[in-house]
Amino acid sequence: MGMTLEQAQQAVQAAKEKAQELNLKMNIAVVDAGANLTAFARMDGAWLGSVDISIRKARTARFFDMPTGDLGKASQPGGSLYNIEHSNGGLITFPGGIPVTDGKGEVIGAIGVSGSTVENDQTVAGAGVKAIS
């Protein structure tokens, strides 16, 4: 079974709470196993440009079933996936996107967060994953 709307909303809520704890304004996107947007929140005052980035981070993490930062490492000049970010209508290859798995280790979706440093984006996304893992 894929990610439910309830799970996606729980992930968004947990990520939002973590962002508030860190005094951050974030855009938080959750996609299902088909990389379809399932839940989204733009916190008051979050960067408008990060709306698209958060959604692309979630989709990228699901397309390749790996954290976006890991994909970024493989896509550096000379790397085996160099220039992959130009595929699939544009990918995001820096931290802040994380696949979500069920109890059996099957990928059921992904979360993407944008609005601060990539380290903060990753931390907030991790809180969302933890809430439903």
C-alpha beads as a LAMMPS data file, in Angstrom:
LAMMPS data file: protein, C-alpha beads

133 atoms
132 bonds

1 atom types
1 bond types

-500.0 500.0 xlo xhi
-500.0 500.0 ylo yhi
-500.0 500.0 zlo zhi

Masses

1 110.0

Atoms # bond

1 1 1 0.000 0.000 0.000
2 1 1 1.173 3.519 -0.768
3 1 1 1.262 6.564 1.407
4 1 1 -2.122 7.718 2.648
5 1 1 -3.269 11.311 2.831
6 1 1 -3.277 10.986 6.618
7 1 1 0.391 9.906 6.631
8 1 1 1.334 12.719 4.258
9 1 1 -0.406 15.253 6.481
10 1 1 1.342 13.824 9.563
11 1 1 4.700 14.244 7.832
12 1 1 3.898 17.846 6.913
13 1 1 2.759 18.594 10.468
14 1 1 5.890 17.102 12.047
15 1 1 8.140 18.945 9.601
16 1 1 6.274 22.178 10.270
17 1 1 6.686 21.724 14.030
18 1 1 10.428 21.124 13.597
19 1 1 10.712 24.244 11.442
20 1 1 8.896 26.283 14.098
21 1 1 11.197 24.867 16.780
22 1 1 14.183 26.057 14.710
23 1 1 12.471 29.397 13.931
24 1 1 12.403 28.680 10.190
25 1 1 9.861 29.417 7.464
26 1 1 9.635 26.442 5.135
27 1 1 7.821 24.975 2.183
28 1 1 7.054 21.292 2.783
29 1 1 5.907 18.886 0.068
30 1 1 4.999 15.198 0.294
31 1 1 4.513 12.978 -2.752
32 1 1 3.082 9.475 -2.978
33 1 1 4.711 6.423 -4.564
34 1 1 3.825 7.747 -8.018
35 1 1 5.547 11.082 -7.238
36 1 1 2.170 12.863 -7.164
37 1 1 1.840 15.768 -4.753
38 1 1 -0.222 14.524 -1.810
39 1 1 0.248 17.187 0.874
40 1 1 1.867 20.600 0.920
41 1 1 2.333 23.520 3.309
42 1 1 3.870 26.918 2.769
43 1 1 4.546 28.436 6.145
44 1 1 3.734 32.126 6.498
45 1 1 6.598 34.146 5.074
46 1 1 8.399 31.198 3.431
47 1 1 10.207 32.042 0.211
48 1 1 7.982 31.848 -2.857
49 1 1 10.865 30.475 -4.919
50 1 1 11.128 27.516 -2.574
51 1 1 7.619 26.248 -3.335
52 1 1 8.796 24.644 -6.579
53 1 1 12.096 23.526 -5.043
54 1 1 10.375 21.633 -2.214
55 1 1 8.101 19.817 -4.659
56 1 1 11.019 18.973 -6.957
57 1 1 13.054 17.699 -4.000
58 1 1 10.235 15.341 -3.020
59 1 1 9.767 14.147 -6.609
60 1 1 13.525 13.698 -7.115
61 1 1 13.829 11.645 -3.922
62 1 1 10.995 9.401 -5.111
63 1 1 12.181 9.112 -8.716
64 1 1 15.537 7.731 -7.560
65 1 1 14.587 6.383 -4.107
66 1 1 17.469 8.142 -2.431
67 1 1 18.037 11.346 -0.525
68 1 1 18.569 14.232 -2.911
69 1 1 21.921 15.056 -1.327
70 1 1 23.177 11.564 -2.197
71 1 1 22.100 12.046 -5.796
72 1 1 23.943 15.357 -5.767
73 1 1 27.178 13.659 -4.779
74 1 1 26.875 11.283 -7.736
75 1 1 26.071 14.119 -10.149
76 1 1 29.214 16.197 -9.647
77 1 1 31.532 16.811 -12.625
78 1 1 33.249 13.545 -13.439
79 1 1 30.574 11.573 -11.589
80 1 1 28.553 8.813 -13.183
81 1 1 25.350 10.900 -13.029
82 1 1 26.815 14.252 -14.077
83 1 1 24.070 16.541 -15.459
84 1 1 21.206 14.290 -14.311
85 1 1 19.508 17.357 -12.830
86 1 1 18.498 18.313 -16.372
87 1 1 16.380 15.182 -16.784
88 1 1 12.748 14.624 -15.805
89 1 1 11.822 18.260 -16.279
90 1 1 14.437 19.364 -13.757
91 1 1 15.640 17.634 -10.614
92 1 1 17.029 18.986 -7.366
93 1 1 20.326 17.413 -6.353
94 1 1 21.062 19.051 -3.020
95 1 1 19.818 18.000 0.452
96 1 1 16.243 18.345 1.625
97 1 1 14.478 15.512 -0.190
98 1 1 14.115 12.101 1.485
99 1 1 12.261 8.942 0.417
100 1 1 9.672 7.547 2.835
101 1 1 9.439 3.791 3.383
102 1 1 6.879 1.563 5.039
103 1 1 7.592 -1.063 7.700
104 1 1 8.755 -3.508 5.013
105 1 1 11.282 -1.093 3.517
106 1 1 9.159 -0.343 0.441
107 1 1 9.248 3.251 -0.773
108 1 1 5.762 4.727 -0.418
109 1 1 6.590 8.346 -1.215
110 1 1 8.963 11.150 -0.335
111 1 1 9.198 14.510 1.398
112 1 1 10.897 17.653 0.155
113 1 1 11.624 20.764 2.200
114 1 1 13.021 24.116 1.115
115 1 1 13.364 27.542 2.668
116 1 1 16.629 27.695 4.586
117 1 1 20.103 26.196 4.381
118 1 1 20.283 22.711 2.911
119 1 1 21.298 21.444 6.348
120 1 1 18.129 22.891 7.881
121 1 1 16.041 21.652 4.961
122 1 1 17.392 18.137 5.558
123 1 1 16.746 18.316 9.315
124 1 1 13.164 19.435 8.834
125 1 1 12.539 16.800 6.148
126 1 1 13.968 14.160 8.488
127 1 1 11.456 15.136 11.154
128 1 1 8.663 14.585 8.656
129 1 1 9.955 11.141 7.713
130 1 1 10.405 10.134 11.339
131 1 1 6.776 10.985 12.094
132 1 1 5.491 8.278 9.754
133 1 1 8.276 5.700 9.714

Bonds

1 1 1 2
2 1 2 3
3 1 3 4
4 1 4 5
5 1 5 6
6 1 6 7
7 1 7 8
8 1 8 9
9 1 9 10
10 1 10 11
11 1 11 12
12 1 12 13
13 1 13 14
14 1 14 15
15 1 15 16
16 1 16 17
17 1 17 18
18 1 18 19
19 1 19 20
20 1 20 21
21 1 21 22
22 1 22 23
23 1 23 24
24 1 24 25
25 1 25 26
26 1 26 27
27 1 27 28
28 1 28 29
29 1 29 30
30 1 30 31
31 1 31 32
32 1 32 33
33 1 33 34
34 1 34 35
35 1 35 36
36 1 36 37
37 1 37 38
38 1 38 39
39 1 39 40
40 1 40 41
41 1 41 42
42 1 42 43
43 1 43 44
44 1 44 45
45 1 45 46
46 1 46 47
47 1 47 48
48 1 48 49
49 1 49 50
50 1 50 51
51 1 51 52
52 1 52 53
53 1 53 54
54 1 54 55
55 1 55 56
56 1 56 57
57 1 57 58
58 1 58 59
59 1 59 60
60 1 60 61
61 1 61 62
62 1 62 63
63 1 63 64
64 1 64 65
65 1 65 66
66 1 66 67
67 1 67 68
68 1 68 69
69 1 69 70
70 1 70 71
71 1 71 72
72 1 72 73
73 1 73 74
74 1 74 75
75 1 75 76
76 1 76 77
77 1 77 78
78 1 78 79
79 1 79 80
80 1 80 81
81 1 81 82
82 1 82 83
83 1 83 84
84 1 84 85
85 1 85 86
86 1 86 87
87 1 87 88
88 1 88 89
89 1 89 90
90 1 90 91
91 1 91 92
92 1 92 93
93 1 93 94
94 1 94 95
95 1 95 96
96 1 96 97
97 1 97 98
98 1 98 99
99 1 99 100
100 1 100 101
101 1 101 102
102 1 102 103
103 1 103 104
104 1 104 105
105 1 105 106
106 1 106 107
107 1 107 108
108 1 108 109
109 1 109 110
110 1 110 111
111 1 111 112
112 1 112 113
113 1 113 114
114 1 114 115
115 1 115 116
116 1 116 117
117 1 117 118
118 1 118 119
119 1 119 120
120 1 120 121
121 1 121 122
122 1 122 123
123 1 123 124
124 1 124 125
125 1 125 126
126 1 126 127
127 1 127 128
128 1 128 129
129 1 129 130
130 1 130 131
131 1 131 132
132 1 132 133
